[in-house]
């Protein structure tokens, strides 16, 4: 799956391993899946 620069920016290293980062990544993944089937 392709992730644009804006998505790579969201997955900032400072968020790595954090609960917020993991939850946000899951929300983005679901949003991408349902918006661009």
PDB file of N, CA, C, O and CB in Angstrom:
ATOM      1  N   UNK A   1       0.840  -1.195   0.000  1.00  0.00           N
ATOM      2  CA  UNK A   1       0.000   0.000   0.000  1.00  0.00           C
ATOM      3  C   UNK A   1       0.876   1.247   0.000  1.00  0.00           C
ATOM      4  O   UNK A   1       1.912   1.289   0.664  1.00  0.00           O
ATOM      5  CB  UNK A   1      -0.951   0.005   1.220  1.00  0.00           C
ATOM      6  N   UNK A   2       0.461   2.243  -0.735  1.00  0.00           N
ATOM      7  CA  UNK A   2       1.243   3.474  -0.843  1.00  0.00           C
ATOM      8  C   UNK A   2       0.854   4.480   0.239  1.00  0.00           C
ATOM      9  O   UNK A   2      -0.325   4.730   0.489  1.00  0.00           O
ATOM     10  CB  UNK A   2       1.057   4.099  -2.226  1.00  0.00           C
ATOM     11  N   UNK A   3       1.872   5.044   0.866  1.00  0.00           N
ATOM     12  CA  UNK A   3       1.636   6.092   1.865  1.00  0.00           C
ATOM     13  C   UNK A   3       2.325   7.369   1.405  1.00  0.00           C
ATOM     14  O   UNK A   3       3.530   7.373   1.156  1.00  0.00           O
ATOM     15  CB  UNK A   3       2.153   5.658   3.277  1.00  0.00           C
ATOM     16  N   UNK A   4       1.572   8.439   1.294  1.00  0.00           N
ATOM     17  CA  UNK A   4       2.133   9.709   0.841  1.00  0.00           C
ATOM     18  C   UNK A   4       2.942  10.385   1.935  1.00  0.00           C
ATOM     19  O   UNK A   4       2.960   9.929   3.078  1.00  0.00           O
ATOM     20  CB  UNK A   4       1.026  10.636   0.371  1.00  0.00           C
ATOM     21  N   UNK A   5       3.614  11.477   1.579  1.00  0.00           N
ATOM     22  CA  UNK A   5       4.443  12.228   2.529  1.00  0.00           C
ATOM     23  C   UNK A   5       3.666  12.666   3.772  1.00  0.00           C
ATOM     24  O   UNK A   5       4.217  12.703   4.873  1.00  0.00           O
ATOM     25  CB  UNK A   5       5.032  13.448   1.845  1.00  0.00           C
ATOM     26  N   UNK A   6       2.391  12.994   3.593  1.00  0.00           N
ATOM     27  CA  UNK A   6       1.600  13.452   4.733  1.00  0.00           C
ATOM     28  C   UNK A   6       1.404  12.324   5.740  1.00  0.00           C
ATOM     29  O   UNK A   6       1.357  12.566   6.947  1.00  0.00           O
ATOM     30  CB  UNK A   6       0.238  13.987   4.264  1.00  0.00           C
ATOM     31  N   UNK A   7       1.288  11.086   5.243  1.00  0.00           N
ATOM     32  CA  UNK A   7       1.121   9.949   6.152  1.00  0.00           C
ATOM     33  C   UNK A   7       2.433   9.645   6.862  1.00  0.00           C
ATOM     34  O   UNK A   7       2.440   9.348   8.056  1.00  0.00           O
ATOM     35  CB  UNK A   7       0.626   8.703   5.385  1.00  0.00           C
ATOM     36  N   UNK A   8       3.553   9.718   6.124  1.00  0.00           N
ATOM     37  CA  UNK A   8       4.854   9.464   6.741  1.00  0.00           C
ATOM     38  C   UNK A   8       5.141  10.516   7.817  1.00  0.00           C
ATOM     39  O   UNK A   8       5.801  10.227   8.814  1.00  0.00           O
ATOM     40  CB  UNK A   8       5.975   9.462   5.670  1.00  0.00           C
ATOM     41  N   UNK A   9       4.646  11.726   7.609  1.00  0.00           N
ATOM     42  CA  UNK A   9       4.825  12.783   8.612  1.00  0.00           C
ATOM     43  C   UNK A   9       4.050  12.446   9.888  1.00  0.00           C
ATOM     44  O   UNK A   9       4.514  12.708  10.998  1.00  0.00           O
ATOM     45  CB  UNK A   9       4.364  14.152   8.050  1.00  0.00           C
ATOM     46  N   UNK A  10       2.862  11.862   9.712  1.00  0.00           N
ATOM     47  CA  UNK A  10       2.047  11.497  10.876  1.00  0.00           C
ATOM     48  C   UNK A  10       2.746  10.433  11.711  1.00  0.00           C
ATOM     49  O   UNK A  10       2.667  10.438  12.940  1.00  0.00           O
ATOM     50  CB  UNK A  10       0.662  10.994  10.430  1.00  0.00           C
ATOM     51  N   UNK A  11       3.443   9.503  11.015  1.00  0.00           N
ATOM     52  CA  UNK A  11       4.157   8.449  11.734  1.00  0.00           C
ATOM     53  C   UNK A  11       5.526   8.964  12.155  1.00  0.00           C
ATOM     54  O   UNK A  11       6.553   8.409  11.764  1.00  0.00           O
ATOM     55  CB  UNK A  11       4.297   7.174  10.860  1.00  0.00           C
ATOM     56  N   UNK A  12       5.537  10.034  12.960  1.00  0.00           N
ATOM     57  CA  UNK A  12       6.787  10.646  13.388  1.00  0.00           C
ATOM     58  C   UNK A  12       7.496   9.745  14.397  1.00  0.00           C
ATOM     59  O   UNK A  12       6.838   9.134  15.239  1.00  0.00           O
ATOM     60  CB  UNK A  12       6.529  12.040  13.996  1.00  0.00           C
ATOM     61  N   UNK A  13       8.823   9.651  14.327  1.00  0.00           N
ATOM     62  CA  UNK A  13       9.599   8.797  15.238  1.00  0.00           C
ATOM     63  C   UNK A  13       9.294   9.062  16.715  1.00  0.00           C
ATOM     64  O   UNK A  13       9.362   8.146  17.535  1.00  0.00           O
ATOM     65  CB  UNK A  13      11.081   8.997  14.988  1.00  0.00           C
ATOM     66  N   UNK A  14       8.958  10.310  17.056  1.00  0.00           N
ATOM     67  CA  UNK A  14       8.671  10.634  18.448  1.00  0.00           C
ATOM     68  C   UNK A  14       7.441   9.883  18.958  1.00  0.00           C
ATOM     69  O   UNK A  14       7.263   9.717  20.165  1.00  0.00           O
ATOM     70  CB  UNK A  14       8.467  12.136  18.606  1.00  0.00           C
ATOM     71  N   UNK A  15       6.598   9.433  18.031  1.00  0.00           N
ATOM     72  CA  UNK A  15       5.387   8.718  18.426  1.00  0.00           C
ATOM     73  C   UNK A  15       5.629   7.218  18.542  1.00  0.00           C
ATOM     74  O   UNK A  15       4.762   6.477  19.003  1.00  0.00           O
ATOM     75  CB  UNK A  15       4.273   8.985  17.429  1.00  0.00           C
ATOM     76  N   UNK A  16       6.813   6.776  18.120  1.00  0.00           N
ATOM     77  CA  UNK A  16       7.109   5.339  18.067  1.00  0.00           C
ATOM     78  C   UNK A  16       6.910   4.639  19.404  1.00  0.00           C
ATOM     79  O   UNK A  16       7.461   5.060  20.421  1.00  0.00           O
ATOM     80  CB  UNK A  16       8.525   5.126  17.602  1.00  0.00           C
ATOM     81  N   UNK A  17       6.122   3.570  19.397  1.00  0.00           N
ATOM     82  CA  UNK A  17       5.943   2.762  20.591  1.00  0.00           C
ATOM     83  C   UNK A  17       4.952   3.331  21.590  1.00  0.00           C
ATOM     84  O   UNK A  17       4.686   2.708  22.618  1.00  0.00           O
ATOM     85  CB  UNK A  17       7.244   2.581  21.254  1.00  0.00           C
ATOM     86  N   UNK A  18       4.403   4.499  21.306  1.00  0.00           N
ATOM     87  CA  UNK A  18       3.451   5.091  22.241  1.00  0.00           C
ATOM     88  C   UNK A  18       2.039   4.606  21.949  1.00  0.00           C
ATOM     89  O   UNK A  18       1.714   4.257  20.815  1.00  0.00           O
ATOM     90  CB  UNK A  18       3.511   6.622  22.174  1.00  0.00           C
ATOM     91  N   UNK A  19       1.212   4.588  22.972  1.00  0.00           N
ATOM     92  CA  UNK A  19      -0.171   4.148  22.794  1.00  0.00           C
ATOM     93  C   UNK A  19      -0.891   5.058  21.813  1.00  0.00           C
ATOM     94  O   UNK A  19      -1.631   4.585  20.950  1.00  0.00           O
ATOM     95  CB  UNK A  19      -0.914   4.122  24.141  1.00  0.00           C
ATOM     96  N   UNK A  20      -0.678   6.361  21.944  1.00  0.00           N
ATOM     97  CA  UNK A  20      -1.334   7.314  21.048  1.00  0.00           C
ATOM     98  C   UNK A  20      -0.903   7.063  19.611  1.00  0.00           C
ATOM     99  O   UNK A  20      -1.729   7.073  18.698  1.00  0.00           O
ATOM    100  CB  UNK A  20      -1.009   8.764  21.460  1.00  0.00           C
ATOM    101  N   UNK A  21       0.390   6.838  19.413  1.00  0.00           N
ATOM    102  CA  UNK A  21       0.902   6.594  18.063  1.00  0.00           C
ATOM    103  C   UNK A  21       0.282   5.349  17.448  1.00  0.00           C
ATOM    104  O   UNK A  21      -0.106   5.350  16.280  1.00  0.00           O
ATOM    105  CB  UNK A  21       2.421   6.457  18.088  1.00  0.00           C
ATOM    106  N   UNK A  22       0.192   4.283  18.246  1.00  0.00           N
ATOM    107  CA  UNK A  22      -0.373   3.023  17.751  1.00  0.00           C
ATOM    108  C   UNK A  22      -1.857   3.187  17.421  1.00  0.00           C
ATOM    109  O   UNK A  22      -2.315   2.745  16.367  1.00  0.00           O
ATOM    110  CB  UNK A  22      -0.180   1.899  18.792  1.00  0.00           C
ATOM    111  N   UNK A  23      -2.595   3.814  18.312  1.00  0.00           N
ATOM    112  CA  UNK A  23      -4.029   4.012  18.079  1.00  0.00           C
ATOM    113  C   UNK A  23      -4.264   4.910  16.876  1.00  0.00           C
ATOM    114  O   UNK A  23      -5.147   4.645  16.059  1.00  0.00           O
ATOM    115  CB  UNK A  23      -4.699   4.611  19.320  1.00  0.00           C
ATOM    116  N   UNK A  24      -3.469   5.984  16.765  1.00  0.00           N
ATOM    117  CA  UNK A  24      -3.638   6.907  15.648  1.00  0.00           C
ATOM    118  C   UNK A  24      -3.314   6.215  14.330  1.00  0.00           C
ATOM    119  O   UNK A  24      -3.995   6.428  13.327  1.00  0.00           O
ATOM    120  CB  UNK A  24      -2.749   8.147  15.832  1.00  0.00           C
ATOM    121  N   UNK A  25      -2.264   5.378  14.335  1.00  0.00           N
ATOM    122  CA  UNK A  25      -1.888   4.642  13.131  1.00  0.00           C
ATOM    123  C   UNK A  25      -3.021   3.708  12.710  1.00  0.00           C
ATOM    124  O   UNK A  25      -3.306   3.569  11.521  1.00  0.00           O
ATOM    125  CB  UNK A  25      -0.587   3.843  13.365  1.00  0.00           C
ATOM    126  N   UNK A  26      -3.663   3.069  13.683  1.00  0.00           N
ATOM    127  CA  UNK A  26      -4.769   2.160  13.382  1.00  0.00           C
ATOM    128  C   UNK A  26      -5.951   2.926  12.792  1.00  0.00           C
ATOM    129  O   UNK A  26      -6.595   2.459  11.853  1.00  0.00           O
ATOM    130  CB  UNK A  26      -5.206   1.402  14.650  1.00  0.00           C
ATOM    131  N   UNK A  27      -6.230   4.103  13.348  1.00  0.00           N
ATOM    132  CA  UNK A  27      -7.338   4.921  12.843  1.00  0.00           C
ATOM    133  C   UNK A  27      -7.064   5.356  11.410  1.00  0.00           C
ATOM    134  O   UNK A  27      -7.956   5.303  10.563  1.00  0.00           O
ATOM    135  CB  UNK A  27      -7.560   6.157  13.743  1.00  0.00           C
ATOM    136  N   UNK A  28      -5.827   5.788  11.132  1.00  0.00           N
ATOM    137  CA  UNK A  28      -5.455   6.212   9.781  1.00  0.00           C
ATOM    138  C   UNK A  28      -5.580   5.041   8.817  1.00  0.00           C
ATOM    139  O   UNK A  28      -6.089   5.200   7.707  1.00  0.00           O
ATOM    140  CB  UNK A  28      -4.015   6.780   9.757  1.00  0.00           C
ATOM    141  N   UNK A  29      -5.117   3.860   9.235  1.00  0.00           N
ATOM    142  CA  UNK A  29      -5.179   2.679   8.371  1.00  0.00           C
ATOM    143  C   UNK A  29      -6.630   2.341   8.023  1.00  0.00           C
ATOM    144  O   UNK A  29      -6.938   2.037   6.871  1.00  0.00           O
ATOM    145  CB  UNK A  29      -4.499   1.473   9.055  1.00  0.00           C
ATOM    146  N   UNK A  30      -7.512   2.394   9.010  1.00  0.00           N
ATOM    147  CA  UNK A  30      -8.928   2.108   8.764  1.00  0.00           C
ATOM    148  C   UNK A  30      -9.545   3.167   7.862  1.00  0.00           C
ATOM    149  O   UNK A  30     -10.339   2.848   6.977  1.00  0.00           O
ATOM    150  CB  UNK A  30      -9.701   2.030  10.089  1.00  0.00           C
ATOM    151  N   UNK A  31      -9.182   4.427   8.083  1.00  0.00           N
ATOM    152  CA  UNK A  31      -9.723   5.511   7.266  1.00  0.00           C
ATOM    153  C   UNK A  31      -9.306   5.342   5.810  1.00  0.00           C
ATOM    154  O   UNK A  31     -10.113   5.521   4.897  1.00  0.00           O
ATOM    155  CB  UNK A  31      -9.255   6.876   7.800  1.00  0.00           C
ATOM    156  N   UNK A  32      -8.026   4.993   5.604  1.00  0.00           N
ATOM    157  CA  UNK A  32      -7.535   4.783   4.238  1.00  0.00           C
ATOM    158  C   UNK A  32      -8.260   3.602   3.596  1.00  0.00           C
ATOM    159  O   UNK A  32      -8.656   3.664   2.432  1.00  0.00           O
ATOM    160  CB  UNK A  32      -6.002   4.541   4.236  1.00  0.00           C
ATOM    161  N   UNK A  33      -8.429   2.525   4.367  1.00  0.00           N
ATOM    162  CA  UNK A  33      -9.072   1.313   3.828  1.00  0.00           C
ATOM    163  C   UNK A  33     -10.495   1.601   3.374  1.00  0.00           C
ATOM    164  O   UNK A  33     -10.902   1.163   2.299  1.00  0.00           O
ATOM    165  CB  UNK A  33      -9.079   0.192   4.880  1.00  0.00           C
ATOM    166  N   UNK A  34     -11.254   2.335   4.182  1.00  0.00           N
ATOM    167  CA  UNK A  34     -12.655   2.574   3.847  1.00  0.00           C
ATOM    168  C   UNK A  34     -12.863   3.720   2.880  1.00  0.00           C
ATOM    169  O   UNK A  34     -13.875   3.766   2.181  1.00  0.00           O
ATOM    170  CB  UNK A  34     -13.427   2.840   5.087  1.00  0.00           C
ATOM    171  N   UNK A  35     -11.910   4.655   2.828  1.00  0.00           N
ATOM    172  CA  UNK A  35     -12.064   5.785   1.920  1.00  0.00           C
ATOM    173  C   UNK A  35     -11.607   5.420   0.514  1.00  0.00           C
ATOM    174  O   UNK A  35     -12.194   5.856  -0.477  1.00  0.00           O
ATOM    175  CB  UNK A  35     -11.281   6.992   2.432  1.00  0.00           C
ATOM    176  N   UNK A  36     -10.539   4.606   0.441  1.00  0.00           N
ATOM    177  CA  UNK A  36     -10.013   4.237  -0.880  1.00  0.00           C
ATOM    178  C   UNK A  36      -9.990   2.723  -1.013  1.00  0.00           C
ATOM    179  O   UNK A  36      -8.927   2.106  -0.955  1.00  0.00           O
ATOM    180  CB  UNK A  36      -8.591   4.823  -1.099  1.00  0.00           C
ATOM    181  N   UNK A  37     -11.165   2.124  -1.193  1.00  0.00           N
ATOM    182  CA  UNK A  37     -11.237   0.667  -1.347  1.00  0.00           C
ATOM    183  C   UNK A  37     -10.696   0.255  -2.713  1.00  0.00           C
ATOM    184  O   UNK A  37     -10.671  -0.933  -3.034  1.00  0.00           O
ATOM    185  CB  UNK A  37     -12.693   0.168  -1.174  1.00  0.00           C
TER     186      UNK A  37
END
